[in-house]
Amino acid sequence: MDPPLSPTAFSDGLKKETWRHSLILSFQTLGVVYGRLSTAPLYVFGTIQTTDFKSNETAYEYFSFIFWTLTVVSLLKYAFIVLRADDNGEGGVFALYSLLCRHAKVGLLPNDRSTKEVMQHEEVSTLRGKVESRARKAIRNHRSSHYLMLFTALFGACMIIGDAVITPSISVLSASSGLQRSLSNIKYTSSTDAEQTISDDLKKYVPVPSACVITVGLFILQYYGTHKIGFMFAPIVTIWLLFISGVGIYNVFRWDPKIFSAISPAYMYRFVRKINKASWKSLNSILLCIAGSETMFTDLGHFSKRSIKITFVCLIYPVLVLCYAGQAAFISKHWNGTENFNHLSESVPKHLRHVFILVSLLASAVGSQATITASFSIINQCLALGCFPRVKVIHTSDKRLGQVYIPDVNWLLMALSLSVTIGFHDITRIANAAGMAIVFGMIVTTCMMSLVIALYWEKSLFVSGCFLMFFGFVEAVYVSACMLSFHKGAWYLFVISAVSFTIMLAWHYGTMKKYEFDFENKVSTEWLTDYSPGLGVSRVPGIGLIYTDMVTGIPAFFSHFITNLPAFHQVLIFVSFKPQPVPCVPPRERYLVGRVGTEDYRIYRCIVRYGYCDQIRDTDDFEEQIISSIGEFISLEESDCESLTSPEGRMMIVGKPLVDRNALIPMHDTTSFAGSTNIANNETLASPLEDLIERKTPVRRKKVRFLMPEGSPRMRVSVREELQELIDARESGTAYFLGQSHLTVRNDSNFLKKFLIMAYVFLDKNCREPPVALNIPHAALVEVGMVYII
């Protein structure tokens, strides 16, 4: 896998995107984003009951619904409106939620708001105007609205995950059914009755095994990442689009050139006027024509707005209109004659059907890629915002931060998708579930987007209400059709969504309760700095890294440790990771460093801020970065008078461009041999801070130096001594302190609270270890157990 791109380079890349780069990304979107939309013709008309076609006018009415649904939802809503609401290049329902967290202050993220610098991204971005709107004030002051928005975002994420389970099944099974029909047309001139019976049985059971094989192969390919998959699948989708557009044009001119008159909304009115329960259910199949529209926005982090919009407007939209028009023209002339007349394969000229089967099998596998990629993106965002259990996230591109692969989720989706294919083996039932996932995901986006229009874009409530009412009405029509088929397959989606929602809610609830317990039971810094010497606490050589969610005070587990074992290290560093509701935090704004107590105590606090696309704790050199940031803080502190006198909670951002001539410049060197210069004995102006990291060979070490700019004043003796003490402590060894929590519920708690805590405990024990603990040597790891009574 390629290493992830730095946030700064990523941001610069977005600003400098050229047309050449946009065209390359547009080509890749064909293989990732638009595979689902492109293969929808395989099952849109095919999942409508043949008995629902009463006359050739019925084909006209269905095509009118398809055209206007594609135009209003996919083109107008997503391509021209929703794509504009990106969160620094990221899309999806959680990107909308993060915008609301920052601009309407509705976030429930576990952040200690007593530290202003930690929430810098939120506070700076929310103060866009001097006058705060009444709507923003009302939402901010009602905490119930905060929970409602979180639950809405979680529900939307569950719909995307459910769609990623169902889409591979329906896409591949539809193409495999075409293979079955192709085999059924094969005639055997010489065969016994027994041989013919065996042959018919084989044809009957071809779709499910072939669909399972293709599905397994699709999920195996996810390891190679979006970039490679995009180039691999894009030619397939291109051939598929050319093929279905050509067939569509052929059918229009061959069977019914007047089909385009069905664009008139009058045909939709005729359909509604003579509606009944059976025909209304068929709208559930029509809804599938916009399957994949939501992934245009969710997959935004993998590409760019320009590339996604160009591809859809210039290629996908006109090709799909031609394809559906051609299929409707064919059906209008064969609705009472040919068997399976409503399947796309039947409208293909006979001499091209075997080619069609081959291309459709390949394209159907590609069609599932959009939702799988979208599920990776949404889970990665949930993970960083504390709404999903710990899983391994792999960045697969060195150019786009949003291109991620999650192995654990990938194999789980594959198992669930296979269970759908084997368990249902019926396209119509699977289509009912797919339609439900599509429409509910779109409703969530509509609701969140209306809030973004009012609170972030600062448009009037009238504009926001019009957006909600117009698109909400269109989607409500399809919801009513989907609910009629709830008992015929759609229930499976709600089972998956209920499990997913419970997992995410339990994890978020448990994380919040742990943080609240830590916050209420932390001890003051004075307890450690002033009272601990009187209790006989001794200092031992080395560095102690204490990982905690607290940004002020001493965590309860560490005070518990000192109470039972009265000793701690010569240098203490309290390290806190704080998620920010932004895609990425630039390195120059990532580390906030301050002191706990006076200089004599050698106790520091380092807050590491990261966005939901950053991978900070997975890097092998993270410890080196922490030590370097402490060294830089010590060097720069003498030029910052406020930091010398301010209490704990005031932090200095390290990593900024150095403009002060007195500040030390950190310089990462390669490897060197033993025999480095001691800073305490070096009286030159360029006094180095050498951080020697032991390797397998004792004499070969890695070092980090801090050099004074040429011509700078001599470094103070106290600063030089503190830097030397940091070096000596590092040479003595580093210990890592992690709190190991054991959550229990009070006996008088209600059932829901007990259930959520039990679910959290189960997930915590069975998911991956915290990322920070993955690369820590076992000999240096100290886990302090503590019981949390919630």
N, C-alpha and C positions, 0 to 999 in steps of 0.2 A: 504494500500500500504506500501511496505517496504521502509525505508529511503534510499537515494542514498549513494553509497559507496564513500568514499573520494578519490580524484584523486591519492594520494600517494599509498593508499592501492590497488587501481585499477592497477596502473603501476606495483607494486610489484607482483600482481596476474598474470599479463601477463608474467612476467619474470619467474615465478615459476610454470607455467602450467605443470601439470603432464600428463602422458598418461591416467591415470584413469579419470582425469578431461576432457581430450580431448575426450575420448570415451563417457562420459556423454553428453558433448556438441554435439558430433556427432549424438547421438540418438535424441537430441532435434531438431537438424537441419532438421530431417526428417519431423517433424510436422510444421516447420515454413518456412524454406528456400526452401525445395525441393518438397513441395506439388504441386506447379505450374508445375514444370518440370515433375513430376510423373504422373499428370493427363492430360498432353498434348495429350497422345494417344486417349483420348476420342473424340477429335475433329480435329486432324491433317488430317487423311484420310477422316473423315466424312464430312469435309467441302469442299472437292473436288467434283466437279460436276461429276455425274456418267457417263455423256456423254464424259468426258475427258479420260476415260479408253477405249482405242481402241483395246488392246490385252493384253496378259499376260506380254509382254515385258514392257508395261507401268508401271505395278506394280514394276518391277525390277528397272526401271529408277527412279521412285519416291523414292524407298528405298535407292538407291545410293545417291540421293540428301540428304535424311534425315541423312544417316550415316555420310557423309562427313561434313554436316553442324554441326551436333552434335560434331564431332571430332575437326573440325577447330575452331569453335566459342566457344562452351561451354568448351571443354577440354583444347585445346591449349591456346586460348586467355584468358579466364577467370580463369580457375583453375591453370594454370602454369605461367601466366604473370601478369594479372591485379591484382590478389589477393596480389601480392608482393608490390603493390603501396599503401599500407594502410597509413593512417595518424594517427600514434600512436594508432592503433587498430580500427580506424573508416574507413568505406568505402563509396563509392558512388561518384557521379560526383562532389559534393561539397567538398569532401575530396581531390579529385584531384585539385580542384580549390584552396583550402587552401594551398596545397603544392606549387602551382605556386605563390600564393600571397607572401609566405615567401621566396621562393628561386629565384624568378624572379622579385620580387618587382612590381607586377601588381595589388596589392590589391587596392580597392576603399573603404575600410572600413573607417568610420568616426573616425579617430584618429588624434590627434594633434601631428604632428611629431616633434614639437619643444621640446617635452619631450622625451628624449632618453630612459628612463627606461620603459616607457609605451610600446614601441615597442621592448622590449628586446628579445622576442621570435623570432621576425622577423629578427633582425639584427644579432643575434648570429648564427641563422641557415643558413643565406644566405652566410656567410663568410666561406664557406667550403674550398675554395681554394684561393690562393693568386691571381691567374690570373682569371679574369672574362671573360667568353667566349663572342665572338662577337655576337652570337645569343641572349644571355641574355642581353647584352647592347642594342641591337637594339630593343628588345621587351620592355625593361624598358624605353627607351627614346621616344617611340611612344605611346602616351596616347590612341590613337584609338585602339591599340591592347589590352589595359586594358579593355576597354568597350566591345570589341569583345569577350574576354574570359568570362566576366561577363554575357553577353547575352547568350553565349553558355552554361554556367553552368545553367542559369535560364531556358533555353529551355530544357535541359536535365532533370531538376527537374520537369518541366511541363509534360514531357513524362511519368515520373514515376507516377505522380499524376493521369494522364489520364489512365494509365495502371491499377492503383488501382481501378478506377471506372469501367473499362470494364471487368477485369478479373473475379470478382465474377459473373457477368452476364453470360459470356460464359461458365465458369466451371460448375456452377450449372445448367444452362439451358441444357447443353449437357447431363448431367446425368439424368435430368428430362425427356428429350426426349427419353432416353433409357427406362425409366419407362413407357412412353406412348406406345412405341413399345411392351413392355412386356404385357401391358394391352390389346393391340390390338390382341395378340395371344390367349387371353382367349375366349373360345367358350361357348355360352349359348345354352343349349340343349332345353330349354323350355322358350320361351319368345315371347311376341307379337311384332308386327312390331313397335308399338309406344315405347315399352320398349327398343327395340333394337336401335331405333333412339336416344333416350335419352342417352343410354349407350355409343353409338358412339360419341355423342357430349361431354360427360364427358371425354372420352379418349382424344378427340381432344384438350381440354383446360386444361388438367392436367399439362403440363410442366410449364407454366407461374406461376400459383398460388403456386405450390410446390417450384419452384425456388425462389419466393419472400419470402416464409416462411423460407427457409433455409438461404437465404441471411440476413434476419433480425436477425435470431439466431446467425449467424456468427459474425455480428458486435456487438451484445450484449456481446458476450464472450470476446471482446477485452479488457474490463475493467480489466480482471484478469491478463493481462500482458503476455509477451513472455515466461517467465519461466514456468508458469503453463500451458499455451496453448501448449507449446512445448511438455511437458510430456503428455498432454491430447490427442494431435493429432498424436504424433509419432507412437503409436501402430496402429492407423488407416492406416497411410501411409505404415507402415511395412507390414501389412496384404495385402494392395493393391499391393505393389510391389511384394510380393510373389505370389499373385494371377495372375497378368499380366505376370510375368516371366514364371510361370507354363503354362499358356495358350499359351504364345509365343512359348515355347519349344514344346508343344503338336502340334501346328499348323505347325511348321517347319517340324517335322517328319511325321505328318499326311498328309500334302498336298504337300509340295515342299521342300525337303531337300537341293536342289541346290540354294536356295534363297540367300545364303551367297556369291555366285559368283557375285551378284549385287554390292558387295563392290567395284568392279573394277570401276575406273573413266570412263571407256569406255562407260558405260551406261549413264552417264551424258552427254557425248559427243553426243551420239545418240539422246538424248532428245533435246539438243540444235540444232542439225543439222536439225531436222524436226519441229522446233518450229513454232508456230503460236500464234496469239493474245490470243486465248482462253486457250491454254495449258500454255502459259506464265503466265496468271493470276493465275493458280493453284499453282505457286510457293509461292503465298501469304499464302496459307494453309500450305505448307511445312515449311515455316518460323516459324509456331507455334510450331514446335518440339523443338525449343530453347527458348520458352517462359519461363521465370523464370531464365534465365542465368544471366541477369543483377542483379537480386536480390541476387545472390551469393555474389556479391561485395557490394551492397547497404546494405545488412543485416549483414555485417561484424562486425559492432559494437555490435551486439547482441550475437555474438559467437566468434570464433577465426579462423585464417587462417588454422591452422592444422585440426580442426574439420570439416570445410567446405570442404577442399580438400580431406580428407580421405573418407568422406561419398560419395562424387561425384565419385572419381576414383574407389573406391572399390565396390560400390553398385549401385548408380544411373545410371552411364554410361552403365555398362554391362546389367543391367535389361532393360533399355530403348532400347538398340540395339536388345535384344532378343524379346521384345514386338513388335517393329516395323517390325522386320524380320518375326515374326509369322503372323502378320496382312497382310503383303505384300504377304506371301505365300498363305494365304487364298484367298486374292483378285485375285491372279494370276490364280486360278482355278474356281472362281465364278464370274468373271467380267461381264459375259453375261448371268447370270442365276438368282441368288437370288436377290430379291429386297432389297435395302439398304445394299448391300454387302460391302460397304466401311465403315460402322460403326463398331466400335470395338465390340459392343454387339453381332453382327451377327457372329463374329469369335469365340465366346465363345461357348463351347459345350452346347446343349440345356438343359441338366439336371442341368447345373450350372448357367443358365442365371438369375434366380431369386436371387441367391446369389450374382451374379455380379451386379445386379441393386442396391441391398442394399449397397454393399461395395462401388460402384461408387458414390452413393449419398453422403455417408459420406466423401469419398476421395475428391469429387468435392468441398465440403465446405472447406476442409483443403487446397485445391489447391489455394484458393484465399488468404490465410494467408500471403504468401510471399510478394505479392505486397502491401498489407495493411500495413504490418510491415515496408516495404521499404519506403512507403509514410510518415509514422511517423518519420522515421530516417531522411529523406531528408528535411522535413519541420522543424524539430528541428534544423538542421544545418542552414537552411535559416533564421530561427528566430533569432538565435544568431548572425548571420552575417548581420543583419539589412535588410533582403530581404523578410520578410513576416510579416503580421500584428500580433499584440500580441494575442496569444492564450495560454491556460493553458496546460502546459506540466507536466505530472506525470511520475516519475521514478518508474518502477514496480519491480525492482530487487535491492537487496543490494550487488550483486556481479558483475554485468555488468552495467556500466554507460550508455551504448548505448541503453538499453532496456527501451523504453519510450512508453507512451500512451497519445494521444492528443484527449480528448473527443470531442471538437468542430469539428475537422477534421473528426473524426470517424463518427459522425452522418451526416455530409455533404456528405461524400463518400457513406454512405448507401443510402441516398436519391437519389443521382445521379445514383448509380448502379441500384436501383429499377426503375428509369425512363428509363434506357437503356433496362432493361429486359421487361418492360411493353410496351415501345414504339416500340422497334424493334421486339421482340419475334421471331427473326430469327437468327439462329446460324451463318449462312454464312455472314450476314451483320455485326454482332458483331465481327466475326473473322477478317473481313477486317480492322476494326478499331483497333483491338488488334494487328494485324500484323504491322500496321503503327506505333503504340506506341513502339513495341519491336525494330523494325529496326532503328527508329530515335534515341531512347535511346542508342542503341549500337554505332551508328555513333558518337554521342556526346562523349561517353566514348573513342572511338578510337582516336578522334581528341585531347582530353585532355590528353590521355595517351601518345600520340606521343610527346607532349610537355614535359610531365614529364620525359620521357626517355632522352630527350635532355637537359633539364634544371635542373632536380633534380638528375637523375641517372648519368648525365654528359657523356652519350654515344655520339658517333659521329652522325652528322646529317644524315649520310647514314643509320645507324641502325634505327634512328627515322623515316626516310622517308620510309624505307622498311616495318616497322610495319604499317605505315599509308596506304601505297599503297596496301599491301597484304590484310589486313583485311577490308580496305575501299572498295576494289574492290568487295569482297564477299558480303558486306552489300549493296553496290550500285546495285548489281544484284537484290537483294530482294526489294530494294526501287523502282526500275523500275516496278516490278510486282505489288507492293502495289499501285502505282499511277494509274494503270489501273483500280483499283476498288475504286477510290476515291469517286465517286458519289454513290457507293453502301455501305454506312455505314461509310467509313473512314473519311468522312467530320465531323462526330460528334466529333472525337478525336481532330481535329483542333479547333473546337468551344470551347471545354473544355480547351485546351492548350492556346488558345488566351485569354480567360478570366483569367486563372491562371497567364499567363505571364504579362498581364496588371496589375493585382493586385500586383504581386511581384515587377514589374518595378516601378509602381507608389509609392509603399511604400518606396522602396530604394531611389527613386528620391526625395520624400518629406523629408525623413530622412536626406539625404545629404544637401538639400537646407536649412533645419532648422539649421543644424550644421554650414553651411557656414555663415548664417545670424548671429548666435550667435558669431561665431569667429570674424566676421567683426565689430560687435557692442559691443563687450565686452569692459570693461574699465580696466585701469591698477590697480594693487594692491595699488599703491600710492594714487589713488583717495579715496580708502576706509581708508587707514591707516594714511595718512598725511593730506588730505584735509577735510575729513568728520568731524574731531573735530572742525575745524573752521566754519563749516556750522551748528553747533549746534546739531550734532548727539549725542544722549545719549546712554549709555549701560544699559541694563536691565538684571536682574538675569535669569539664565537658559542657556541652550545649544540650538543653532540654527543649524540644519542640512540642508544645502542648496544642493539640488541635481541638478547637471549640467553636460553637456557633455564636458565642458571646463576643461582642465588640467592646464591652466595658466590664470591669469586675473580674473576679476569679471564678472559673467554673466549679460547680459543686463537686464534680468527681476529683478534681485536683486538690481541693481543700480536704476532701475525704482521704486522699492518698497521703497528704502531709500530716494529717492528724494521726494516722496509723503508722507512718514511716517518716519521722521528722527530718527530712533532708531533701534538698533539691539542688540543681546544677548551678555551676558558676555563672552561666549565662542562660537565661530563660527567654523563650520567644513564644508568645501566644499567637497562634495562627488561626485566622478565621476566613472561611470561604463564603462569599456573599453573592448569590445570583442576582443579576440585574435584568429587568424586563426589556433587554435590548439584544440583538443578535450577537454582538461582540463588543468587548471593551478594549480600546487600544492599549498596547503595552505601556505607553507613557502615562496612562491613567489607572493602571491596574493595581499597583501596590501602594497602600497607605501604611506608613510606619510612624510609630510614636513610642513614647516611653511610658513605663509603669513605675511611678515613683521618681526618685532623683537619679543622677548619673551613677552614683555609687552602687546602686542595687544591680545594675546590668540586667534589667528586665525590660523587654521590648514587646510591642504588640504590632503585628503585621496583618493587615486586612487585604485579602486578595479578592478583587471583584472580577466577575466573569459573566458573559452573556450566555444565552442559551445555544449558541453555536461554538462557544469556546471550549477547548479541551486543555485545561490548565493542569489538572492533577494527574494526568496520565503521562506527563513528560518525565523522563528519567533524571533530568537536570533540575527538577523543581527545587530540591533542597539547596542547590547551588544558587538558584535565583533568589531564594529567601535570604541566604547569607549575604549575597551581593547587595540586596536592597537594604539590609541592616547596615552594612559597611558604608553604603552611599548616604544613608540617613545620618550616620555618625559624622561623616565628612562634611555634609552640607548644613548640619544643625547649627554650627557656629556662626553661619551667615544669616540665620533666621532667628532674630531676637525673640519673636513671639513664641516659637516652639520651645525656647529654653525656659520660659516662665509659665506657659499655659498648662492647665491641668490635663489629666487623662481624658481622652475623647477628642482632643485636637490632634489631627494627623498631618503629616507632611507627605505629599505625593512625590514619590521618587520615580525616576525614569524620564522626567521632563528634559527637554533640551537644555544643556547647561550653559547659562549665560553669565553666571557669576564666576569671576576669575579665581575665587577662593575655593570653589567646589572641586572635589576629587572626581576624576573621570574614570569610570570602571572600564577595564580593558580585559576581555577574555582572551587568554593565551592558549596555546595548544599544550602539549606535554613537555615536561622538562625533567631533568634529573635532580636528585637531592643535592642540597647545598645552596638553598635559596638565601637571599639576604634577609637579615632580621631588621624589621622596621624600627624597633626601639633603638638600635645602634646606628641607624642610618641618619645622618644629619644633612643630607642633601635636600634640595627643594623638591625633587621628584620622589617623594617617599612612597614606596609601593605597599599595598595591602595584599599579601600573598596568601591565598587560600589553597592549602595543599590537600588534595583529595587522594586518599590511598587507593591504589589499584592492587591487583593480584601480586604484582612484583613490588616489594617494599620500597625500592629505590626510585620507582617511576611514578610520578605524581602529576595531577592536573592542578593548575593554579588559576586564580582570578586575581588580577592586580587592579589597584586603584592608583592612578598617577595624577599628580598636580599638573595643571596646565603650565606651560613654560612661562617663566617670569612672575608666577604667583608668589604671594608672601609665604613665609615659612609657616608650616602647620603648627598649631598649638601643641604643647607637650601633653596636655590632658587628652586631646583627641588622638594623638599618636599612641598613647598608652592604652586607650580604650580599644583602638583598632588591633593593637598587639595582643591584648587580652582576648579579643574575639578570635584571633588566629590560634592562640594557645588553647583556647577552649575547643576549637574545632579539631585540633590535633589530638586532644584527649579523648575525643569520641562524641557521638551524637546519639541521644536517646529520644524516642518518639512516644509521646503519651496520647493514648486514645481512650475515650470514655466508652465503656461497654454497658449499654443500658439494658435493664430488664424491666419492662413495663408490666404493671399490674393495675387492676381496676378496683376501685373501692366497692365494697359489698352493696352499698345503697345506690349504685349507678344503674341507669336504665338499660334495657336490653340493647338498644341501638349502640350506645356507647361501648358496652361490653363487646358487642360483635365487631365493631370497627377496630377496637384495640386488639382483639384476638386475631383479626385478619392482618393487622399491621405486624404483630409479633411473628406470625407465620411467614409473611412475606420477607420480613427482615432476616429471618434465620435461613431462608431458602434462596434468596437472591444473591447476587455477587457481593463481594466485600467492598467496603468503601474504596473509591479509586486511590485515595491517598495512601492506603495500606498495601497496595498491590506490590510496590517495589521496595518496601521497607524490609531490611534484613530481620529475620525473626529474633536474632540475638539482641537487636537494638529496639525492639518493639515492646512497650509496656502498656498492657490493656488493664484499665481500672474499672472493675465492675461496680455497678451501683443500681439499686432498686428505685424505679420511678413509680410512685403511686399516683395514678391519674384519677 
